[in-house]
Amino acid sequence: MKSSCLSRVMRQPPEQVLFTDDSLTNLAGATALGTPTHHFVDEAGLWDTLEEIGALRTPSS
C-alpha cells in the first residue's frame, strides 16, 4: 500500500494521521490510503471529531 506524502513528512503511518478536507473527492483518496478522514463543514464539527478520536486529551505525566 502506498503511504501518503503527509504521513511520510509527519513520520506517522497513514492510519495515525487525520486528513481533513471539505472535498469528498480528496477524502476518498485519503481513505483509500488507510488514513482516517473528517469532512469539514464547520469548525464545531471538526472540534467534535478531534474530541472523538482523543486528539484533544492532554498526555498524562
N, C-alpha and C positions, 0 to 999 in steps of 0.2 A: 504494500500500500504506500502511495506517495504521501510524504508529510508536507504540511503547508509551510510556506515561507515564514509566516508569522510564528509558528511553533518552533522552527529552527532558530529564528532570531531570539526568541524568548527562552530557548533551551528547555522547552517543555514538550512532552508528547502532545499530539493534537487533541486527545481526549481530556487534557487538563487546561485547555485554552478555551475561553468563552468568546465566540465570534458574534458580534452584534452588528446588525445592519437593518436598514429599512427596506431593502430589496429582497424579495423572496427568492429570486434567481441566485443572488450571491449566497444566501443562506443554504440553498440546495447544494451548492458546490462545497461549502464547508462541511455540511452534513455528510456528503459523500466521502470526505476525508476522515470522518470519525470525530469531528470537532463539534462539541455542544454549541447550539446557537440560540440567539434571542432575536425575535423580530421586533425591532424598535418601532414603537408607535408613539410613545411618550415617556417622559422621564420617570413617572411613577411606576410604569411597568418594568422599566429597567431596574429600578431600586428593588422592586418585588422579586425579580429574577435573581439579582445578586444576593438578596437575603435567603431565598430558597436554596441556593447552591452553597451557602455558607461563606460567601466571599466577603461578607461584612464582619465576620467574627474576628475579634482580637486574639492573636495567638496566645495561648497560656504560657506562663513563665515556667 
